[in-house]
């Protein structure tokens, strides 16, 4: 598949730097980064807050907004 993407200058520079670090072309690096981030077709992403009320922590679903604000479920 061929895809044309217009990137802001700072994003294009970051992509080029990452490609150089990996010893790849920017196209291959972009494809790899997208593949790492996107789930395969047909695979549903698991929600980080699923079963939030099923613990013994004393918190329940009513606390979900507070827990998300505190960073619960973040990948970084």
Number of C-alpha atoms within 10 A of each C-alpha: 2 4 5 5 6 7 10 8 9 9 11 13 13 12 19 18 13 16 17 13 10 12 11 13 14 19 13 13 19 16 11 11 12 11 11 10 8 10 11 10 6 6 8 8 9 7 8 12 14 10 10 16 15 11 9 7 8 8 13 14 14 10 12 15 10 11 16 13 8 10 10 14 12 9 6 4
